[in-house]
Amino acid sequence: MCPRIAILDRDLCTKKKCGYQCEKVCPVNRMGEECIVTDEKTGYPEINELLCIGCGLCVKKCPMDAITIINLAGESGDPIYQYGVNSFRLYNLPLPKEGLCGIVGRNGIGKTTALNLLARKLQPNFGEYTKQFTEPEIQERLPIATRRYFESEGDAALTVSYKPQMVDKLRDAFKGSVEELLKKMDERNAYEEAVKKFNRTKILKRKIPQLSGGELQRVSIAASYLKDAHIYYLDEPCNYLDIEERLRTSLILRDFAEGRKMVVVEHDLAILDYMSDYVYIFYGEENAYGVSSGVKSTRAGINEYLLGFLREENIRFREREIAFSQYSERETQTQTKFTYPKMKKSFSGFKFISDAGDIRQGEIVGIVGKNALGKSIFVKMLAGVEKPDEGEPQKFRVSYKPQYIKPQKDTTVLQLFLSKNIDKQIAETARRELGINKLMEKELEQLSGGELQRVSIAYALAQKADIYLFDEPTAFLDVEQRLRFSDLLRRTITETEKCAFVVDHDVVFVDSIAHRLMVFDGESSVHGHASTPMGKRAGMNEFLKMAGITMRRDKDSKRPRINKPHSVLDREQRERNEYYYSSKD
């Protein structure tokens, strides 16, 4: 095995435009060897990993940050798959068994590649990407446990039911009705069952392009559920769903996974914990390499991921622990910065009312509630995007990150951050903390869902404004990115003495940022009501009571966990009317 990994991101490399600084500064090249040489066919430099000494000069001198050199800690065997020269490679595979297998890990470290290998859409090449291996050769080189997994599947071609991450692309892929799509996908004669379980009766005649994000998500999950497959793979099924929908969906999937193999990638830690029978941890370097851990119990696996240390493997894969405070953010005692009046807004078939309220200096107010109750309408009225029928909020400078992001055409990330209304110091910190610097030369339309979300929240936070409004900022972000943004948002709002309203359905994220809460109630798509900001304990207690769940803190990591229904803790907390942790928090 090579002592290090060299990655060249061809999306970033400008080829001849930079004069190939990497070749010029490489000390191995200057000594007469050919460590970095331009391939005549592709025009891109290629780095010989065996000759590379890991000095890092090419990384420092590359004007586009296109090169990554990773010195490996020790021998870990050959990769099970590599895409090409100086390209992403994956080590080890998760081995799904009956039940719901949860996958936790950063974006861009091989989770989808692993599924494609398990489904035989990709053939293992063990890092020898120019060679085509025969089936006996593959079986001979596979680790024993992986070999047994493939042998147990038999010779029949594996079929996969796949729910993609970017469900909004379904609008372009299918123009028919919900009913037409679900009937087309039904391979198990379970159409009526799926419509009932996923509560899709009211929208069956609606065209797919007309659906909201949450409706699209539930339709996409139902379509995957209807297929007859060997493995069911759902990539971030909870994006755009509210907490009640997440809980209902997780219970449906967990029941369906009994006697089947299901793999779920989910970045909402509370929901992943709630639904999974067991987990695998993926770690590595984004777009460079990924490694799958061995199988772990759900609680132990999530805690090891947060710790950044795999106990059985004796591997540390992150320098710092992702820590949760034992106590929630307390209500601030600072002076009131802005007030807003009671507001009303009516649409055809929907009415919304919000109580009057205020927000304080250096405060973050979390907004929670079911979908289609007016959370986005409330934020839009504060932003001036929607005009209320009654109750005009006072004018102030606003930075607004909407729920659905439409990238500007012919605009690079760099051009976006060169706009006049940017606080350069905050922008620089946000780009660094959220890993955006490598994306600066990319056009917005080329970004993935997670990349576009990171750029959007960094851009919104860097605006010169008095109030910051974030509508579902964690969608498409992985666990580490969510918690990194949590730290960045808290620190920025506190230090600048500004204030923010944040709408989100990830309870762990909301718990980590909010000083007070606004709770929305009513009947979805009929009428909605927003409370005035209230103390977080009272607000979360009211919200979770409406959602029908209780929560506790993990005794080791202190992360919020959802109690299993009718468990001892669940019953005790309900009896005390303490849905949110305990009276000691």
C-alpha positions in Angstrom: 0.0 0.0 0.0 1.1 3.6 -0.7 2.2 5.6 2.4 0.0 8.5 1.3 -3.0 9.4 -0.9 -2.8 12.2 -3.5 -6.0 13.7 -4.8 -6.4 16.2 -7.7 -9.9 17.8 -7.9 -10.3 18.2 -11.7 -13.4 20.4 -11.1 -11.0 23.0 -9.5 -7.8 22.5 -11.5 -7.3 25.1 -14.2 -4.8 23.0 -16.1 -2.4 25.2 -18.2 -3.8 28.5 -16.8 -1.6 28.3 -13.7 1.5 27.3 -15.5 1.5 23.9 -13.6 3.0 25.3 -10.4 2.7 21.9 -8.8 5.2 20.4 -11.3 7.6 23.3 -10.9 7.9 23.3 -7.1 7.9 19.5 -6.5 11.3 18.6 -5.0 11.1 15.1 -6.4 10.7 16.5 -9.9 13.6 18.9 -9.4 15.8 15.9 -8.4 15.2 14.4 -11.8 12.3 12.0 -11.0 8.8 12.2 -12.4 6.5 12.6 -9.4 4.1 15.1 -11.0 3.7 14.8 -14.7 1.0 16.2 -17.0 -1.0 13.5 -18.8 -1.0 14.3 -22.6 -4.5 12.9 -23.1 -6.3 14.7 -20.3 -4.1 17.7 -19.9 -4.2 17.3 -16.1 -1.2 16.7 -13.8 -0.9 13.2 -12.4 0.8 12.6 -9.0 2.8 9.4 -8.5 1.9 8.4 -4.9 4.8 6.0 -4.6 7.3 8.8 -5.4 5.5 11.5 -3.4 7.3 12.4 -0.2 4.4 14.3 1.3 6.2 17.6 1.6 3.0 19.5 0.8 4.6 22.1 -1.5 2.3 21.4 -4.4 -0.7 21.8 -2.0 0.6 25.2 -0.8 1.5 26.5 -4.3 -1.7 25.4 -6.1 -3.6 28.6 -6.7 -6.9 26.7 -6.9 -6.5 24.5 -3.8 -7.1 21.6 -6.2 -4.5 19.2 -4.6 -4.9 17.2 -1.4 -2.0 15.0 0.0 -3.0 12.8 2.9 -0.3 11.0 4.9 -1.8 7.7 6.1 -1.4 6.8 9.8 -0.6 3.2 9.1 -1.3 0.2 6.9 -5.0 -0.3 6.3 -4.9 -2.6 3.3 -5.8 -1.9 -0.3 -8.9 0.2 -1.1 -11.9 -1.8 -2.2 -12.6 0.7 -4.9 -10.9 3.7 -6.6 -12.4 5.8 -9.4 -9.2 6.6 -11.2 -5.7 8.2 -11.0 -5.5 10.6 -8.0 -9.2 10.1 -7.4 -11.5 9.2 -4.5 -11.1 5.7 -3.0 -13.1 3.7 -0.5 -11.8 1.3 2.2 -14.0 -1.4 3.6 -17.8 -1.8 3.2 -20.7 -1.7 5.6 -22.4 -5.1 5.5 -26.2 -4.8 5.9 -28.1 -7.5 7.7 -31.8 -7.7 8.4 -33.1 -4.6 10.0 -32.5 -0.9 9.6 -28.8 0.0 9.1 -28.0 3.6 10.0 -25.1 5.3 8.3 -23.5 8.3 10.0 -20.7 10.3 8.5 -19.7 13.4 6.6 -20.8 14.2 3.1 -18.4 13.1 0.3 -16.7 10.2 2.0 -18.2 7.2 0.0 -21.6 6.3 1.4 -23.2 6.2 -2.1 -20.1 4.4 -3.5 -20.5 1.8 -0.9 -24.1 1.2 -1.8 -23.3 0.9 -5.5 -20.6 -1.7 -4.6 -23.1 -3.7 -2.4 -25.7 -3.5 -5.2 -23.1 -4.7 -7.8 -23.5 -1.5 -9.8 -19.8 -1.1 -9.3 -17.2 -4.0 -9.2 -14.4 -3.9 -6.6 -11.1 -3.0 -8.2 -8.9 -2.8 -5.1 -7.3 0.4 -6.3 -6.2 -1.2 -9.6 -8.7 1.0 -11.6 -7.3 0.0 -15.0 -7.9 -3.7 -14.5 -11.1 -5.7 -15.0 -11.3 -8.4 -12.3 -13.1 -11.7 -12.8 -15.6 -12.9 -10.2 -13.3 -15.5 -8.8 -10.5 -12.9 -8.5 -12.8 -10.5 -6.7 -13.9 -13.2 -4.2 -10.3 -14.2 -3.5 -9.3 -10.7 -2.7 -12.3 -9.7 -0.6 -12.0 -9.8 3.2 -13.6 -12.9 4.7 -16.7 -11.1 6.1 -17.3 -9.2 2.9 -16.9 -12.4 0.8 -19.4 -14.2 2.9 -21.9 -11.3 2.5 -21.6 -11.5 -1.3 -21.8 -15.3 -1.3 -25.0 -15.1 0.8 -26.7 -13.0 -1.8 -26.3 -15.7 -4.4 -25.8 -15.3 -8.1 -29.0 -13.3 -8.8 -28.6 -9.7 -9.7 -29.2 -7.5 -6.7 -32.0 -5.0 -7.1 -32.0 -1.7 -5.2 -34.7 0.8 -4.2 -33.0 4.1 -4.0 -34.4 7.4 -2.6 -32.0 10.1 -3.6 -30.9 13.1 -1.5 -32.0 15.8 -4.0 -35.8 15.1 -4.2 -36.5 18.4 -5.9 -35.0 17.0 -9.1 -38.1 14.8 -9.2 -40.0 17.9 -10.4 -38.0 17.8 -13.7 -37.9 14.0 -14.0 -41.7 13.4 -13.8 -44.4 15.8 -14.9 -47.4 13.5 -14.1 -49.6 13.3 -10.9 -48.6 11.7 -7.6 -51.1 8.9 -8.3 -49.5 8.1 -11.6 -46.0 8.1 -10.1 -46.8 5.8 -7.2 -48.8 3.4 -9.4 -45.9 3.3 -11.8 -43.4 2.4 -9.0 -45.7 -0.2 -7.3 -44.0 -3.6 -7.6 -45.4 -5.1 -4.4 -49.1 -4.4 -5.0 -49.0 -2.1 -2.0 -50.3 1.1 -3.5 -53.3 1.6 -1.3 -51.2 0.7 1.8 -48.5 3.2 0.9 -51.0 6.0 0.2 -52.6 5.5 3.6 -49.3 5.0 5.6 -47.7 8.1 4.1 -50.9 10.2 4.2 -50.8 11.0 0.5 -54.6 10.8 -0.2 -55.2 14.5 -0.4 -52.6 15.2 -3.1 -53.0 12.2 -5.4 -54.3 14.3 -8.3 -51.7 17.0 -7.8 -48.9 17.2 -10.4 -45.3 16.5 -9.1 -43.9 19.9 -10.1 -46.6 21.6 -7.9 -45.5 19.8 -4.7 -43.7 21.5 -1.8 -40.3 20.1 -0.5 -42.0 18.1 2.3 -44.6 16.7 0.0 -41.9 15.7 -2.6 -39.9 14.0 0.2 -42.9 11.9 1.4 -43.9 10.9 -2.2 -40.3 10.0 -2.9 -40.1 7.8 0.2 -43.4 6.2 -0.7 -42.2 5.4 -4.2 -39.1 3.7 -2.8 -41.3 1.8 -0.3 -43.4 0.4 -3.2 -40.5 -1.2 -5.0 -39.6 -4.9 -4.6 -35.9 -4.9 -3.9 -33.1 -6.7 -2.1 -31.8 -3.5 -0.5 -33.6 -0.3 0.3 -31.4 2.8 0.4 -32.7 6.1 1.6 -30.5 9.1 1.4 -31.5 11.8 3.9 -35.3 11.0 4.1 -36.0 13.6 6.7 -35.0 16.8 4.8 -38.1 19.2 4.6 -40.1 17.0 7.1 -41.3 18.3 10.4 -40.6 16.5 13.6 -44.0 14.6 13.6 -43.5 13.5 10.0 -39.9 12.4 10.8 -41.1 10.3 13.7 -44.0 8.8 11.7 -41.7 8.1 8.7 -39.0 6.5 10.9 -41.5 4.2 12.6 -42.9 3.1 9.1 -39.4 2.5 7.8 -38.3 0.6 10.9 -41.3 -1.7 10.8 -40.8 -2.2 7.0 -37.2 -3.1 7.6 -38.0 -6.2 9.7 -37.0 -9.2 7.6 -35.5 -6.9 4.9 -32.3 -5.0 4.4 -32.5 -1.3 4.6 -29.7 1.3 4.7 -30.6 4.9 5.8 -28.2 7.9 5.6 -29.5 10.5 8.0 -27.9 13.6 9.6 -30.6 14.3 12.1 -28.9 12.5 15.0 -32.1 12.2 17.2 -34.0 10.5 14.3 -31.1 8.3 13.3 -30.8 7.1 16.9 -34.5 6.6 17.1 -34.9 4.5 13.9 -31.7 2.4 13.6 -31.2 -1.1 14.7 -27.4 -0.8 14.3 -25.0 1.7 12.6 -21.8 2.0 10.6 -19.5 5.0 10.9 -18.0 6.5 7.8 -14.9 8.7 8.2 -12.1 10.1 6.0 -11.4 13.2 3.9 -14.2 14.8 1.8 -13.8 13.8 -1.9 -10.5 12.1 -1.2 -11.1 8.8 0.7 -13.6 7.1 2.9 -13.5 4.3 5.4 -16.3 2.3 6.8 -16.1 1.1 10.5 -17.2 -2.2 11.7 -20.8 -2.7 12.8 -21.8 -1.0 16.1 -24.8 -0.7 18.4 -26.7 2.5 17.6 -26.0 4.3 20.9 -22.3 3.3 21.1 -21.8 4.1 17.4 -23.2 7.6 17.5 -21.3 8.4 20.7 -18.1 7.1 19.1 -18.7 9.3 16.1 -19.2 12.4 18.2 -16.1 11.5 20.2 -14.1 11.1 17.0 -12.6 7.8 18.2 -13.4 4.2 17.3 -12.8 2.1 20.4 -12.7 -1.4 18.9 -10.6 -0.3 15.9 -8.4 2.0 18.1 -8.6 4.8 15.5 -8.9 8.5 16.0 -10.4 10.1 12.9 -11.1 13.6 14.2 -8.9 15.9 16.3 -11.7 17.3 18.5 -14.8 15.9 20.1 -18.2 17.1 19.0 -19.5 18.1 22.5 -22.9 19.0 23.8 -23.4 21.0 26.9 -25.3 19.4 29.8 -27.5 22.4 29.9 -29.5 24.2 27.2 -28.8 27.8 26.1 -30.4 30.1 28.7 -32.6 33.0 28.0 -30.6 36.2 27.5 -31.1 39.1 29.8 -30.0 41.8 27.3 -32.1 44.7 26.2 -34.8 44.4 23.6 -33.5 45.1 20.1 -36.7 45.0 18.0 -40.4 44.5 18.5 -43.0 43.4 16.0 -46.8 43.7 16.2 -49.5 41.1 16.0 -49.6 40.1 12.3 -52.2 38.5 10.1 -52.0 37.0 6.5 -54.6 35.2 4.5 -54.3 33.1 1.4 -56.9 31.1 -0.5 -57.8 28.3 2.0 -55.2 29.3 4.6 -55.1 31.9 7.4 -52.1 32.8 9.6 -51.9 34.9 12.8 -48.8 35.6 14.9 -48.8 37.1 18.4 -46.8 40.3 19.0 -43.2 39.7 20.2 -39.7 40.9 20.5 -36.1 39.8 20.0 -33.2 40.8 22.2 -29.6 41.9 21.5 -27.3 38.9 20.9 -30.3 36.5 20.9 -31.3 33.6 18.6 -35.0 32.7 18.6 -35.8 29.2 17.4 -39.0 28.6 15.4 -40.6 25.1 15.7 -43.8 23.5 14.6 -45.4 21.2 12.0 -45.1 22.0 8.3 -47.7 24.2 6.6 -48.5 26.3 9.7 -46.9 29.5 8.4 -43.3 29.5 9.7 -41.9 30.5 6.3 -44.7 33.1 5.9 -43.8 34.7 9.3 -40.1 34.9 8.3 -41.0 36.3 4.9 -43.1 39.0 6.5 -40.2 40.0 8.8 -37.9 40.0 5.7 -40.4 42.2 3.7 -40.9 39.5 1.1 -44.6 39.1 2.1 -46.7 42.0 3.2 -49.0 41.3 6.1 -52.7 42.0 5.8 -52.6 43.5 9.3 -49.7 44.6 11.5 -46.7 46.1 9.6 -43.3 45.2 11.3 -40.9 48.0 11.8 -38.2 48.5 9.1 -34.7 47.1 9.8 -31.8 45.7 7.8 -32.5 42.1 7.1 -30.4 39.2 5.9 -32.7 36.4 4.7 -31.8 32.8 3.8 -35.0 31.2 2.2 -36.1 27.6 2.5 -35.7 26.9 -1.2 -32.5 28.2 -2.8 -32.4 29.1 -6.5 -28.8 29.6 -7.6 -28.1 32.6 -9.8 -27.1 31.9 -13.3 -23.5 32.6 -14.6 -22.4 33.5 -11.1 -19.4 32.0 -9.3 -19.2 31.7 -5.5 -16.3 34.3 -5.5 -18.5 36.8 -7.3 -21.3 36.3 -4.8 -18.9 37.1 -1.9 -17.6 40.2 -3.7 -20.9 42.1 -3.3 -20.8 45.4 -1.5 -22.9 44.5 1.6 -20.5 41.9 2.9 -18.7 42.0 6.2 -15.3 40.7 5.0 -14.2 39.4 8.4 -17.3 37.4 9.1 -17.3 36.2 5.4 -13.7 34.9 5.8 -14.5 33.1 9.0 -17.7 31.6 7.6 -16.0 30.4 4.4 -13.2 28.8 6.5 -15.5 27.2 9.1 -18.0 25.8 6.4 -15.3 24.6 4.0 -16.3 27.0 1.2 -12.8 28.3 0.1 -12.4 25.4 -2.3 -15.6 26.2 -4.0 -14.9 29.9 -4.8 -14.3 29.4 -8.6 -17.3 27.1 -9.1 -20.6 28.5 -10.6 -23.5 28.4 -8.2 -25.5 26.2 -10.6 -22.7 23.5 -10.4 -22.9 23.1 -6.7 -24.4 20.1 -5.0 -27.3 20.5 -2.5 -25.0 20.6 0.5 -22.5 22.9 -1.1 -25.2 25.4 -2.2 -26.7 25.3 1.4 -23.3 26.0 2.9 -22.6 28.9 0.5 -26.1 30.3 1.2 -25.9 30.3 5.0 -22.3 31.7 4.9 -23.4 34.5 2.5 -26.5 35.3 4.7 -24.4 35.4 7.9 -21.8 37.7 6.2 -24.4 40.3 5.2 -24.4 43.6 7.0 -27.7 43.5 8.8 -29.6 43.9 12.1 -31.7 40.7 12.0 -30.7 37.4 10.4 -33.5 35.1 9.2 -32.6 31.4 8.4 -35.3 29.1 7.0 -34.2 25.5 7.4 -30.5 26.1 7.2 -29.5 22.4 8.0 -31.2 20.8 5.0 -28.5 18.8 3.1 -25.8 19.5 5.7 -24.1 16.5 7.4 -23.8 16.2 11.2 -20.5 17.9 11.5 -21.5 20.8 9.2 -24.7 21.3 11.2 -22.9 21.5 14.5 -20.1 23.7 13.0 -22.7 26.1 11.7 -24.4 26.0 15.2 -21.1 27.2 16.8 -20.5 29.8 14.1 -24.0 31.2 14.3 -24.0 31.4 18.1 -20.6 33.0 18.2 -21.3 35.5 15.4 -24.7 36.7 16.8 -23.2 37.0 20.4 -20.1 38.9 19.3 -21.8 41.3 16.9 -24.8 41.8 19.3 -27.2 41.2 16.4 -30.1 38.8 16.6 -31.6 35.9 14.5 -34.7 33.9 13.9 -34.1 30.3 12.8 -36.6 27.9 11.4 -35.5 24.2 11.6 -36.8 20.7 12.2 -33.6 19.2 13.6 -34.3 19.2 17.4 -30.6 18.7 18.2 -29.7 21.7 16.1 -32.4 23.9 17.5 -31.5 22.9 21.1 -27.9 23.9 20.4 -28.6 27.4 19.2 -31.8 28.9 20.6 -32.2 31.1 23.6 -36.0 31.3 23.3 -38.6 29.5 21.1 -41.6 30.4 19.1 -44.1 27.5 18.8 -46.4 27.3 15.9 -49.8 25.4 16.2 -52.9 25.0 14.2 -54.1 22.8 11.4 -51.6 22.2 8.5 -52.6 24.0 5.3 -55.8 25.4 6.9 -54.8 27.8 9.7 -51.6 28.6 11.7 -50.8 30.5 14.8 -47.4 31.7 16.1 -46.8 32.2 19.8 -44.7 35.1 21.2 -41.1 34.0 21.9 -41.1 32.1 25.2 -38.6 30.5 27.5 -36.9 27.5 25.9 -38.0 25.0 28.5 -41.7 26.0 28.3 -41.5 26.3 24.5 -39.8 22.9 23.9 -42.1 21.3 26.4 -45.2 22.6 24.6 -43.8 21.7 21.2 -42.8 18.1 22.1 -46.1 17.6 23.8 -47.9 18.5 20.6 -45.5 16.1 18.7 -46.3 13.4 21.3 -42.7 12.6 22.3 -40.4 13.0 25.3 -36.6 13.5 25.2 -33.7 13.0 27.5 -29.9 13.6 27.4 -27.5 10.7 26.8 -25.6 10.1 30.0 -22.2 10.1 28.2 -22.4 12.5 25.3 -25.2 14.7 26.7 -26.8 14.7 23.2 -30.6 14.9 23.1 -32.3 11.5 22.5 -35.9 10.7 21.8 -37.4 8.2 24.3 -38.9 5.1 22.9 -42.8 5.2 23.2 -44.1 3.7 26.5 -40.6 3.2 27.9 -40.1 3.7 31.6 -38.5 7.2 31.0 -41.2 8.1 28.5 -44.0 7.3 31.1 -42.2 9.0 34.0 -41.6 12.2 32.0 -45.2 12.3 30.8 -46.5 11.9 34.4 -44.3 14.9 35.5 -45.4 16.8 32.4 -41.7 17.2 31.6 -41.4 16.4 27.9 -38.1 18.2 27.5 -35.2 16.6 29.4 -35.7 16.9 33.2 -36.2 19.6 35.8 -32.4 19.5 36.5 -31.4 20.8 33.1 
